[in-house]
Structures are given as structure tokens and as C-alpha cells.
Amino acid sequence: MGSEAKDQVEVIVVSDGTGDTATAAVKAVMLQFQSDWNLRVVGGVRQESEVRRVIERAAGSKALVVFSLVDKRVAACLIQEAGLKGVATVDLLGALIANVAQHLHAEPRHQPGLLHGFSDEYFQRIEAVEFAVRHDDGANLPTLFEADIVLTGVSRTSKTPLSMYLAQRGYRTGNVPLVAGLEPPQALLELDPRKVFALHVDHTTLIEVRRNRLVSLRASPHSSYTDPEAVSLEINRAKRLFRERSWRMVDISGRAVEENAARILELYKENPPTTSRG
């Protein structure tokens, strides 16, 4: 018990923005170590008084402070306070900004929060996420035509995770399931086929995913939903529909969401629908 407490590390991320960038860097680094660790994120830090409070906490818990502060005054205050309190710090941006400035022979803006500022692109992402939530799993079909991208496929082909990932990239994305024994909704069939991406997964993987899903729901893993013959028929029926409608098919078998999203966007940009926002 005592050795576990001794090995546990607290890392405090201090940022003048959301802290997402620094948090991602810290998580990537900590994966290289087997120590137990806690992460605390303090975002939106713009004042010296806020820095002093963070350092006070870090001193009490003997935490490592990782900071991404572009305001030189606030960053200098953090370094000074940390030195006085014996708190270890890592400056993620200072040296990089200085080296880039030297290379470009230019003075940086030193303006906090630029990465996640409220730009048009930011609001486009928010709108896209809201659209994806409203049009998840075949919901709100009358407004599906407003989508940039529509995903379809049989059950458990990662339609929702992919929709949300693409929405985070700023693409209004809807998804419509193909249900065994039912005709596809007319709203899906009427779309510009260049908007629609058909998700395919191999027979074995789909059965395994579906069985795991049923187990998580505490339902019997043995049903037509996971029957090999029924699943094969369902997959083949879907593939015929994909060909008939000229929908571009993406095989998601064994690939991460990021990889599948990248492939969809590659195809989308090769031949976008006329209503595309690019």
C-alpha cells in the first residue's frame, strides 16, 4: 500500500487555452512509464494570481507542472513561483516558440488561446457535432439531405463513432442503419450517391462484435443477430444495395476509427457532392 502511494505521480497541466494540446502530450509521455499517475488540467490561466494558486497546490502534492503559456509575463511568474516552492516544471511551448521566432526572424504574437479561438472553423465544428447527434442511427430523416456525409451499413459497423469523429472535423454527418428484413428508408435512397459511404466489415469480425454487444447487454449471444448464415445473408444483401446505388464502400475491418475516417475523407474529396462545403 505504501509503495503504491510512493510511486503515484500527480501531473498538473497549466494552459492559457483548453489544455487539450498539453494533455495529449502528457498522456503520450506517461504511456512510457508504469507508474500510477493522476492528471489535473487547469485551463484558461491568464493571471499571475491563478499561477500562484496552482503552484501552491503542486507544492503540497509534490506534483510535476507541465505548462503551455504563451504570455511571457504569466509564464515567468509560474517559473519564479515554482523555483521558490521547489516545484518541478516543464515548459512545452517556450523553447519551441523561441526557436521558431529565431528561424523566421519574426516576433511571436504571445496571444493566449489562439489554437482554440472562436473562429468560423470552430463554430462549423460545433454545428457539425450537433447535426451528427440529431441524425444518429436514422433519426430526423426529413433533414438528412442537409448532411455533407451519410454513413450506412448493417448493425455494428461503427457508424456512430465514425459520424462523431467526422463531425469533429467539421463535416455534418448522419448515419442510417440497414435493418435486416426492412427496406432502406426513402430519405437515404434519394440522396446524392456521392454523399453516401457504405461501411462493410468481414463476416467473422461482425459476428464477434455482435456477440460481445449482446453479452454487454446481458442477452443471449446466440440469436439470428449472430447466426453465421443469417449474418452472411445480411452482409451480401447490403453489398448488393451498395452496388445498385453506386455508394462508395469502405471496408472498416481491422482498422481504427481514425484510419476509416481518413479513407472516407479521401474519397469524399476526390469526388464531392455538388452541395459540399469542401
C-alpha positions in Angstrom: 0.0 0.0 0.0 2.8 2.4 1.0 4.9 1.6 -2.1 1.9 2.3 -4.4 1.4 5.8 -2.9 5.1 6.5 -3.2 5.1 5.6 -6.9 2.0 7.6 -7.7 2.7 10.8 -9.6 0.5 13.9 -10.0 0.9 15.9 -13.1 -0.8 19.3 -13.4 -1.3 20.7 -16.8 -1.5 24.5 -16.9 -2.7 26.2 -20.1 -4.0 29.6 -21.2 -6.4 27.7 -23.5 -8.3 24.4 -23.1 -5.2 22.4 -22.2 -6.0 19.8 -24.8 -2.6 20.0 -26.6 -0.6 19.7 -23.4 -2.8 17.0 -22.0 -2.3 14.9 -25.2 1.4 15.3 -24.9 1.5 14.3 -21.2 -0.6 11.3 -21.9 1.6 10.2 -24.7 4.7 10.5 -22.5 3.2 8.8 -19.4 2.3 5.7 -21.5 6.1 5.1 -21.5 6.1 4.6 -17.7 4.4 2.1 -15.5 4.0 4.4 -12.5 0.5 5.2 -11.3 -0.4 8.8 -12.0 -3.1 11.4 -11.7 -3.7 14.2 -14.2 -5.2 17.5 -13.4 -5.9 20.1 -16.1 -6.1 23.8 -15.2 -7.2 25.7 -18.4 -7.8 29.4 -19.1 -4.9 30.6 -17.0 -4.3 34.3 -17.8 -3.4 35.9 -14.5 -0.4 35.7 -12.2 -2.7 35.1 -9.2 -4.0 31.9 -10.9 -0.5 30.7 -11.4 0.4 31.2 -7.7 -2.6 29.1 -6.6 -1.6 26.3 -9.0 2.0 26.2 -7.7 0.7 26.3 -4.1 -1.3 23.1 -4.8 1.6 21.5 -6.7 3.9 22.1 -3.8 1.5 20.4 -1.4 1.2 17.3 -3.6 4.7 17.3 -5.0 3.3 17.4 -8.5 5.0 18.0 -11.8 3.7 21.1 -13.5 3.6 21.0 -17.3 2.6 24.3 -18.8 1.7 25.8 -22.2 1.6 29.5 -21.6 2.4 32.0 -24.4 2.1 35.1 -22.3 5.7 35.7 -21.2 4.7 37.6 -18.0 2.5 34.8 -16.8 5.0 32.1 -17.8 7.8 33.9 -16.0 5.6 34.2 -12.8 5.0 30.4 -12.9 8.7 29.6 -13.3 9.6 32.0 -10.5 6.9 30.7 -8.1 7.9 27.1 -8.9 11.5 27.9 -8.1 10.6 29.4 -4.8 8.4 26.4 -3.8 10.7 23.7 -5.2 8.1 22.6 -7.8 9.4 20.8 -11.0 8.1 22.3 -14.2 8.2 21.5 -17.9 7.7 24.4 -20.5 6.1 22.8 -23.6 6.0 25.9 -25.7 8.7 28.4 -24.6 11.7 26.8 -26.2 9.7 25.9 -29.4 8.4 29.5 -29.8 11.8 31.0 -29.2 13.4 28.7 -31.8 10.7 29.3 -34.4 11.0 33.0 -33.8 14.7 32.9 -34.4 14.3 30.8 -37.5 11.7 33.1 -39.0 13.3 36.3 -37.8 9.9 37.3 -36.5 8.3 38.2 -33.2 5.6 35.9 -31.9 2.2 37.3 -31.1 2.2 36.0 -27.5 -1.6 35.9 -27.6 -3.2 33.2 -25.4 -5.8 30.8 -26.7 -5.2 31.1 -30.4 -5.4 27.4 -31.1 -8.9 27.1 -29.8 -10.1 30.6 -30.6 -13.8 31.1 -31.6 -13.1 31.1 -35.4 -15.6 30.3 -38.1 -14.0 26.8 -38.2 -14.7 26.4 -34.5 -18.4 27.2 -35.0 -18.6 24.9 -38.0 -17.3 22.0 -35.9 -19.9 22.8 -33.2 -22.7 22.8 -35.8 -21.4 19.6 -37.3 -21.4 17.8 -33.9 -24.9 18.9 -33.2 -26.0 17.7 -36.6 -24.4 14.3 -36.0 -26.2 13.9 -32.7 -29.5 14.8 -34.2 -29.0 12.4 -37.2 -27.6 9.4 -35.4 -28.9 5.9 -36.1 -31.5 7.0 -38.6 -33.0 9.9 -36.6 -34.5 13.0 -38.3 -34.6 11.6 -41.8 -36.5 14.5 -43.3 -33.4 16.7 -42.8 -30.8 14.1 -43.7 -30.3 15.8 -47.1 -28.5 18.7 -45.3 -25.6 16.3 -44.4 -22.2 16.6 -46.0 -21.6 12.9 -45.5 -24.0 10.0 -44.7 -22.8 6.6 -43.4 -24.8 3.5 -43.8 -24.3 -0.2 -43.2 -25.6 -3.1 -41.2 -25.7 -3.1 -37.4 -22.4 -2.7 -35.5 -20.3 -1.3 -38.3 -19.0 1.7 -36.3 -21.4 4.2 -37.8 -21.9 6.3 -34.7 -18.2 6.6 -33.7 -17.2 7.5 -37.3 -20.0 10.0 -37.5 -18.9 11.8 -34.4 -15.2 11.7 -35.5 -16.1 13.2 -38.9 -18.2 15.8 -37.1 -15.3 16.8 -35.0 -13.5 17.5 -38.3 -16.3 19.9 -39.3 -18.4 17.6 -41.6 -22.1 17.4 -41.0 -22.5 13.6 -40.8 -25.6 11.5 -40.5 -25.8 7.7 -40.2 -28.6 5.3 -41.2 -28.6 1.6 -40.2 -29.6 -1.1 -42.7 -32.0 -3.4 -40.8 -32.4 -7.0 -41.8 -35.8 -7.7 -43.3 -36.6 -4.0 -43.8 -36.3 -1.8 -46.9 -33.8 1.2 -46.6 -35.6 4.5 -45.8 -36.5 6.5 -48.8 -34.6 9.6 -47.5 -31.4 7.6 -47.8 -32.2 6.3 -51.3 -32.9 9.8 -52.5 -29.5 11.3 -51.5 -26.8 12.2 -54.0 -24.8 8.9 -54.0 -21.6 10.9 -53.6 -22.7 11.8 -50.1 -23.2 8.2 -49.0 -20.5 5.9 -47.7 -21.3 2.3 -47.2 -19.5 0.6 -44.4 -18.5 -3.0 -44.8 -16.9 -5.4 -42.3 -15.9 -9.0 -42.7 -18.2 -11.8 -41.6 -16.1 -13.1 -38.7 -15.4 -9.7 -37.2 -19.0 -8.7 -37.4 -20.2 -11.8 -35.6 -17.6 -11.3 -32.8 -18.6 -7.7 -32.3 -22.3 -8.5 -32.2 -21.8 -11.3 -29.7 -19.8 -9.0 -27.5 -22.5 -6.4 -27.7 -25.2 -9.0 -26.7 -23.0 -10.1 -23.7 -22.6 -6.5 -22.6 -26.4 -6.2 -22.7 -26.7 -9.5 -20.7 -28.6 -11.0 -23.6 -28.1 -14.4 -25.1 -25.2 -14.3 -27.6 -27.0 -16.9 -29.7 -29.7 -15.5 -32.0 -30.3 -14.6 -35.7 -28.4 -11.4 -34.9 -25.2 -13.5 -34.6 -26.1 -16.6 -36.6 -23.3 -17.1 -39.2 -25.7 -17.9 -42.1 -28.0 -15.0 -41.3 -25.1 -12.6 -41.0 -23.7 -13.7 -44.3 -27.1 -13.1 -46.0 -27.3 -9.7 -44.3 -23.8 -8.7 -45.5 -24.4 -9.9 -49.1 -27.8 -8.1 -49.3 -26.1 -4.9 -48.1 -23.3 -5.2 -50.6 -25.8 -5.6 -53.5 -27.6 -2.5 -52.3 -24.2 -0.6 -52.3 -23.5 -1.6 -55.8 -27.0 -0.8 -57.1 -27.0 2.7 -55.5 -23.3 3.4 -56.6 -22.4 4.1 -53.0 -18.7 4.1 -52.3 -17.9 1.2 -50.0 -15.3 1.4 -47.2 -14.1 -1.8 -45.6 -13.6 -1.0 -41.9 -12.4 -4.5 -40.9 -9.4 -4.3 -38.5 -8.9 -0.6 -38.8 -9.2 2.2 -36.2 -11.8 4.9 -36.5 -9.1 7.5 -37.5 -8.0 5.3 -40.4 -11.5 4.7 -41.6 -12.4 8.4 -41.3 -9.2 9.3 -43.3 -10.2 6.9 -46.1 -13.8 8.4 -46.2 -12.5 11.9 -46.4 -10.0 10.9 -49.1 -12.9 9.5 -51.2 -15.1 12.4 -50.4 -12.6 15.0 -51.6 -11.9 13.0 -54.8 -15.5 13.4 -55.9 -17.5 15.6 -53.5 -21.3 16.2 -53.9 -22.3 19.4 -55.6 -23.6 20.7 -52.2 -20.3 20.1 -50.5 -18.8 22.8 -48.4 -15.4 21.4 -49.3 
